[in-house]
Amino acid sequence: MTRVLLTGAAGFIGGHIHTALQPEYDVVAIDALLPSAHGSGGQIEGIATVDVRDRAALAEVLTGVDVVCHQAAVVGAGVNAADAPAYASHNDFGTAVLLAAMADAGCSRLVLASSMVVYGEGRYRNRAGEQIAPGPRSRGDLDAGQFDNTDPNTGEILDWALVHEDSALQPRSTYAASKLAQENYALAWSLATGGSVTALRYHNVYGPHMPRNTPYSGVAAMFRSSLEAGRAPQVYEDGRQARDFVHVTDIARANALSVAAALPGFTALNVSSGQPITIGEVAAALSDACHGPAPEITGQYRPGDVRHIVASPELARERIGFDASVGPADGLREFATAPLRDAEGTGAPSV
Ligand SMILES: NC(=O)c1ccc[n+]([C@@H]2O[C@H](COP(=O)([O-])OP(=O)(O)OC[C@H]3O[C@@H](n4cnc5c(N)ncnc54)[C@H](O)[C@@H]3O)[C@@H](O)[C@H]2O)c1
């Protein structure tokens, strides 16, 4: 039986992957149970408390492991500069230690949780259909309520184009920088050792057991939490930001397919639903499903947020046979009443 080491097994996504891998695989589940994610709770049954930065502890759990499915990370928008050392420590350094320990143990296959944030701004085209790569949006424009990216030559508003895996990688936040660093270390490791890496670039993940409203949780959970408190979901910018919301059970299946596919070399794949939706539409769908107040478009913004990012699902279909089975209409309706992870761990991450 193929043995899989699953890191971040106590997390939102790791928990669903744990379920998806069983009973076909022999899963060794580990998690550091970071207080920022889990509060001060103790052990979780079936999950060994191991920090991926601890090479000696990894040596023990890597015995006989064929594939590592690496989900452990500090997550969030990465907009607070004070959190940079925590992202660098758990994500960059943690991945570097894990890769070294895998080389020590003779384990040559990695499935890595990457993210759409490695792309920064998605891809854009003007009315003539030309591809344009806009720079970061200026604070002046954002303060003035000009949220769209514009063509630097003509000033016309740019429409989004699908992001393929060979698009430019331009992280715009500390978190994004650390997710790209994980990919870069993994690529270098694969070249140096001949090992294989499938880096799954998840788009906006949502679903049961998503962490509740914290500055570090995803927007769908923030909307849910507002609605539970009887308040209108607060939508940044003008609500027309386009995204791809992919259900966590589909993310888990993409991981299982990657473990089974054993692609050679380094392969990065978008994992998305293939059904773009705007943030305003997500908020409206949740308000409707909860019979709650209609969303409020605030015109506020978060520095480092990108305007649009919509994935092409083609390569994942071609390479690992992945097609999302839950679309946003059904998934968000179900999510409106799904259980969420408790808000104990609302603190900032620490090193
Ligand atoms: N949730 C999303 O929308 C999303 C999108 C793209 C990518 N991702 C990636 O998916 C992965 C899982 O994210 P999630 O949403 O389940 O987050 P989560 O916070 O629920 O889970 C992450 C888990 O990693 C553990 N962890 C952190 N640092 C660790 C360390 N040094 N050693 C061992 N365990 C450690 C935490 O305790 C936590 O249980 C992450 O790599 C994240 O970057 C998530």
The ligand as a Gaussian input file, in Angstrom:
#p B3LYP/6-31G(d) Opt

LIG

0 1
 N       -7.866000      28.053000       2.054000
 C       -7.584000      28.517000       0.836000
 O       -8.396000      29.215000       0.200000
 C       -6.271000      28.177000       0.191000
 C       -6.043000      28.652000      -1.113000
 C       -4.843000      28.355000      -1.726000
 C       -3.899000      27.601000      -1.070000
 N       -4.117000      27.165000       0.201000
 C       -3.075000      26.359000       0.841000
 O       -3.649000      25.160000       1.326000
 C       -2.925000      24.700000       2.466000
 C       -3.886000      24.399000       3.604000
 O       -4.555000      25.623000       3.964000
 P       -5.857000      25.656000       4.883000
 O       -6.799000      26.630000       4.279000
 O       -6.318000      24.287000       5.173000
 O       -5.248000      26.351000       6.200000
 P       -5.358000      25.888000       7.739000
 O       -4.765000      26.986000       8.562000
 O       -6.744000      25.435000       8.049000
 O       -4.392000      24.618000       7.761000
 C       -2.999000      24.724000       7.771000
 C       -2.485000      23.758000       8.822000
 O       -1.045000      23.780000       8.782000
 C       -0.583000      23.663000      10.119000
 N        0.783000      24.199000      10.165000
 C        1.194000      25.466000       9.956000
 N        2.525000      25.564000      10.110000
 C        2.980000      24.308000      10.414000
 C        4.263000      23.764000      10.674000
 N        5.350000      24.541000      10.723000
 N        4.369000      22.425000      10.884000
 C        3.272000      21.625000      10.857000
 N        2.019000      22.105000      10.666000
 C        1.882000      23.429000      10.436000
 C       -1.578000      24.466000      10.952000
 O       -1.561000      24.086000      12.323000
 C       -2.895000      24.136000      10.253000
 O       -3.541000      23.022000      10.859000
 C       -1.903000      25.780000       2.791000
 O       -0.660000      25.394000       2.254000
 C       -2.445000      26.999000       2.065000
 O       -1.420000      27.905000       1.720000
 C       -5.292000      27.436000       0.851000

